[in-house]
């Protein structure tokens, strides 16, 4: 997904190189319509859009990811107002 004013071919090359995958394996790039009311900060020559990864429906995978998330959140100690961990 990339803004319609972005470098689509450059973004496709970037993600293909980064993932070491052939660009033909990716679905067609989705273009986001320009909204003049939005102030975008992520602009310039190094803007590469977002890589969107689709996963087939899988309850097992969902539960595994949910378990990882609960493990991460549960292991994180709360931070007090003074910025110290309890």
C-alpha positions in Angstrom: 0.0 0.0 0.0 1.5 3.3 -1.0 0.2 6.8 -1.6 -0.6 7.5 -5.3 2.0 10.3 -5.3 4.7 7.8 -4.1 7.3 5.9 -6.2 5.4 2.7 -6.8 8.1 0.9 -8.8 10.8 2.0 -6.3 8.7 0.7 -3.4 8.1 -2.6 -5.1 11.8 -3.0 -5.7 12.6 -2.0 -2.1 10.3 -4.6 -0.5 11.3 -7.3 -3.0 15.0 -6.7 -2.2 14.4 -6.5 1.5 12.5 -9.7 1.6 14.7 -11.4 -1.0 11.5 -12.3 -3.0 10.6 -11.9 -6.6 8.2 -9.0 -7.1 5.9 -11.2 -9.2 5.0 -13.1 -6.0 3.3 -9.9 -4.6 -0.2 -9.0 -5.4 -0.9 -5.7 -7.3 0.1 -2.7 -5.3 -2.8 -0.8 -3.7 -2.7 2.9 -4.1 -4.0 5.2 -1.4 -6.0 8.2 -2.7 -4.5 11.6 -1.9 -6.3 13.5 0.8 -5.3 17.2 0.8 -6.6 17.7 4.3 -4.1 15.3 5.8 -0.6 16.5 6.7 1.7 13.6 5.9 5.1 13.4 7.6 6.3 10.3 5.9 7.3 11.8 2.6 10.4 12.1 0.5 12.7 9.9 -1.5 12.9 7.2 1.1 9.2 6.7 1.5 8.5 3.1 0.6 4.8 2.6 1.6 3.6 -0.2 3.9 4.1 -3.9 3.4 0.8 -5.6 4.0 0.9 -9.3 4.8 -2.1 -11.5 4.5 -2.5 -14.7 6.4 -5.0 -17.4 5.6 -7.7 -17.9 8.3 -6.2 -20.1 11.0 -7.5 -20.3 14.6 -4.3 -22.1 15.7 -2.1 -19.3 14.4 -4.4 -16.7 16.0 -4.2 -18.4 19.3 -0.4 -18.7 19.1 0.0 -15.0 18.3 -2.5 -14.1 21.1 -0.4 -16.2 23.5 2.8 -14.4 22.4 1.1 -11.1 23.0 -0.1 -12.1 26.5 3.3 -13.3 27.3 4.9 -10.0 26.3 2.4 -7.9 28.1 2.5 -10.1 31.2 6.3 -10.0 31.4 6.4 -6.2 31.2 6.5 -4.7 34.6 4.2 -1.6 35.1 6.0 1.8 35.1 5.2 4.2 38.0 4.6 7.9 37.6 8.3 8.5 38.5 9.3 6.4 35.5 10.7 3.5 37.6 9.6 -0.1 37.1 7.8 -1.7 40.0 
